[in-house]
Amino acid sequence: MNDSDSFSWNIINNLDNFHGLDALLQINSIQASSLVMYAFELFIILILLLLSGLISGSEVAFFSLTTQQIEECKDSEKLVDKKLLQLLSKQKLLLATILLLNNLINIAIVIASTYMMWQIFGREEEGLVVVILTAIVTAAIVFFGEVVPKVIARQRSLLFSRSVARPMAFAITIFRPAAWILAFMGERLEKSVKKGQNQTPVSVEQLNKALELTTNNEAAKEARQILRGVINFGQINAKQIMTSRTEITAVEYSTSYNNLLETIKESGYSRIPIYKEKMDDITGLLYAKDLLAHLREGSDFEWQELIRENVFYVPETKKIDDLFQDFQSKHIHMAIVVDEYGGTSGLVTLEDVIEEIVGEINDEFDDEEEKLFIRTAEDEYIFEGKTLLSDFVKEFELHGSHFDTVKGESESIGGLMLELFSKMPMRGETKEFPPFEFTIESADRKRVKKVKVRVLKQEDQEDED
């Protein structure tokens, strides 16, 4: 081989080495770019998973805010709290947006992870890709996108809600058309399902009849009365249980200190309404405990400075279940019942409301003389005319609507007598309304004071028929 041939072979060998090095560099370059691509795709998946967690957590955070936290936002001047209240005012649209976003992001996680797995394993291993992908994505979404954020959101609901309030408001603006359609369809579906249900709601009358079928032994009687009180609790209004205007112990604003003390001592009440000139102008309440530090004061003591002006007024028609909640939330024990013209109709206390469930509550001031009725024979009673009909029917375990057809607007036994007799009855007059016979025991020109009530036996009612 001459020199020229040797030189040619060297050139060829060098070219081959150069091509091999170039191929190696290209492979390394491809691998590096693939790693960068995988890292970028994984970063996108993690971001989507974080967004899924925030959206899932926001659902729990928004709808687990307590009344106290909402009131805190109402009292706040922060823009984020105002934005939060705006979101809560459109709960159906908010929920639809959250569900829409959550599903879209979860779908995006599945698509991105599927594409990444195909790049790693290739499309030839499609069965393996599906198995691995299902296991990893399901675990990641459930744990990081549902469980963890919802636990955190429940524990820090207000902080979490404030953090996502602005982004969620922006999302509602963007997805409003789709979210509105979703909310509308959900509402229509809810109405159609409710309409298609054949469930018949249990009425108060049916519950009372069910109670009447229970055992009649003495041990169950008290439990039956409590259950009946619970059942009828939402059906009774303030007028039915109030102390009427004529029976209220109240003090005029200009009363002397000595007369005030005497009134409180005689009544035994811890709270006394104070009025100016007439009972329709109640200006406040006087707590007896506020006078303890001033018992040695003279008759010229200005006790009016101790009057508390936080008088709570309620209409006659207010249901006592709502009234009970008002007493709890306002931390008060007494309310003044007013009629449709704003005049004082009566007075109702927390004790009056509770007694509708547990029965009569007697304290050291409730002596024998204050009982509303006495039993004179096995089936005969003497009732005070001021006895409330709600207490009367409760005593005889009757339904609250037993006298509805004849009582008119009256709420006491005395008022019922006026309706039954259609006049002011005289002493000795008798009227029957099964299963009772009513006889007027005492009355004057203005009201019925006492009524004798006789429970008619079955044979008496049959003879009358």
Residue pairs with C-beta under 8 A, 6 or more apart in sequence:
34 119
37 119
38 116
38 119
38 120
41 112
41 115
41 116
41 119
42 116
44 112
45 109
45 112
45 113
45 116
48 105
48 108
48 109
48 112
49 109
49 140
49 141
49 144
49 145
51 105
52 102
52 105
52 106
52 109
52 141
52 144
52 145
53 144
53 145
53 146
53 148
53 149
54 149
54 164
55 98
55 101
55 102
55 105
55 164
56 102
56 145
56 146
56 149
56 150
57 149
57 150
57 152
57 153
57 160
57 164
58 98
58 153
58 160
58 161
58 164
58 168
59 95
59 98
59 99
59 102
59 150
59 153
60 149
60 150
60 153
60 154
60 157
61 153
61 154
61 156
61 157
61 158
61 160
61 161
61 164
62 87
62 88
62 94
62 98
62 161
63 91
63 95
64 153
64 154
64 157
65 88
65 157
65 158
65 161
66 157
69 157
69 158
70 85
70 88
72 81
72 158
73 81
73 82
73 84
73 85
73 158
74 81
74 85
76 82
80 162
80 165
80 166
81 162
83 165
83 166
83 169
84 161
84 162
84 165
86 169
87 94
87 165
87 168
87 169
87 172
88 94
90 172
92 183
92 186
92 187
93 172
93 176
93 179
93 180
93 183
94 168
94 172
95 183
96 179
96 180
96 182
96 183
96 186
97 168
97 171
97 172
97 175
97 176
97 179
98 168
99 182
100 175
100 178
100 179
100 182
101 171
101 175
106 141
106 145
109 137
109 140
109 141
109 145
110 133
110 137
113 133
113 136
113 137
114 129
114 133
117 129
117 132
117 133
118 129
121 128
121 129
152 160
153 160
172 179
204 231
204 232
204 235
204 400
205 399
205 401
207 231
208 228
208 231
208 232
208 399
211 224
211 227
211 228
211 231
212 397
214 220
214 224
221 397
222 359
224 397
225 359
225 394
225 397
226 357
226 358
226 359
228 394
228 397
229 356
229 357
229 358
229 359
229 394
230 357
232 356
232 400
233 320
233 321
233 356
233 357
234 319
234 320
234 321
235 319
235 400
236 319
236 320
236 356
236 390
236 400
237 316
237 317
237 318
237 319
237 320
238 314
238 315
238 316
238 317
238 318
238 319
238 320
238 323
238 335
238 337
238 346
238 348
239 316
239 317
239 337
239 345
239 346
239 411
240 388
240 389
240 390
240 411
241 320
241 348
241 352
241 353
241 355
241 356
241 388
241 390
242 316
242 337
242 345
242 346
242 347
242 348
242 352
243 346
243 347
243 348
243 349
243 352
244 345
244 346
244 386
244 412
245 279
245 344
245 345
245 346
247 346
247 386
248 273
248 279
248 344
248 346
248 347
249 263
249 267
249 269
249 272
250 272
250 273
250 274
250 275
250 279
250 282
251 259
251 260
251 263
251 272
251 273
251 274
251 275
251 286
252 274
252 275
252 276
252 277
253 274
253 275
253 276
253 277
253 283
253 304
255 263
256 299
257 297
257 298
257 299
257 300
257 301
257 303
258 299
260 286
260 303
261 291
261 295
263 272
264 272
264 288
264 291
268 364
268 365
269 288
269 365
270 287
270 288
270 289
271 285
271 286
271 287
271 288
271 333
271 334
272 285
272 286
272 288
273 282
273 284
273 285
273 286
273 311
273 334
273 336
273 347
274 282
274 283
274 284
274 285
274 286
274 304
274 307
275 281
275 282
275 283
275 344
276 283
279 344
280 342
280 343
280 344
282 311
282 336
282 344
283 307
283 309
283 311
284 307
284 308
284 309
284 310
284 311
285 307
285 308
285 310
285 311
285 334
286 303
286 306
286 307
286 308
287 306
287 308
290 306
291 303
291 306
294 301
294 303
294 306
310 332
311 336
312 326
312 330
312 332
312 334
312 335
312 336
313 335
313 336
313 337
313 338
314 323
314 326
314 335
314 336
314 337
314 338
314 348
315 337
315 338
315 339
315 340
316 337
316 338
316 339
316 340
316 345
320 348
320 353
320 356
323 335
323 348
323 353
324 350
324 353
324 354
326 332
326 335
327 333
327 335
327 350
327 353
332 350
333 349
333 350
333 351
334 347
334 348
334 349
334 350
335 347
335 348
335 349
336 344
336 346
336 347
337 344
337 345
337 346
337 347
337 348
338 344
338 345
339 345
351 361
354 361
355 361
356 390
359 394
360 391
372 383
372 384
372 386
372 387
372 391
373 381
373 382
373 383
373 384
373 387
373 395
373 453
374 381
374 382
375 381
376 382
376 452
379 454
379 455
379 457
380 452
380 453
380 454
380 455
381 452
381 453
381 454
382 441
382 450
382 451
382 452
382 453
383 392
383 413
383 450
383 451
383 452
383 453
384 413
384 449
384 450
385 412
385 413
385 414
385 417
385 442
385 443
385 447
385 448
385 449
385 450
385 451
386 412
386 413
386 414
387 412
387 413
388 411
388 412
389 403
389 407
389 410
389 411
389 412
389 413
389 415
389 416
390 400
390 411
392 413
393 399
393 400
393 402
393 403
396 455
403 416
403 433
406 416
406 419
406 420
406 433
407 415
407 416
407 419
408 415
408 419
409 415
410 416
410 418
410 419
413 448
413 451
414 447
414 448
414 449
414 451
417 425
417 431
417 438
417 440
417 448
417 451
418 424
418 425
418 448
420 431
420 433
420 438
421 429
421 431
424 443
424 445
424 448
425 431
425 440
425 443
425 448
426 440
426 443
427 440
427 441
427 442
427 443
428 439
428 440
429 439
429 440
430 437
430 438
430 439
430 440
431 437
431 438
432 438
432 456
432 464
434 456
434 461
434 464
435 455
435 456
435 461
436 453
436 454
436 455
436 456
437 453
437 454
437 456
438 451
438 452
438 453
439 451
439 452
439 453
439 454
440 448
440 450
440 451
440 452
441 449
441 450
441 451
441 452
442 448
442 449
442 450
443 449
443 450
456 464
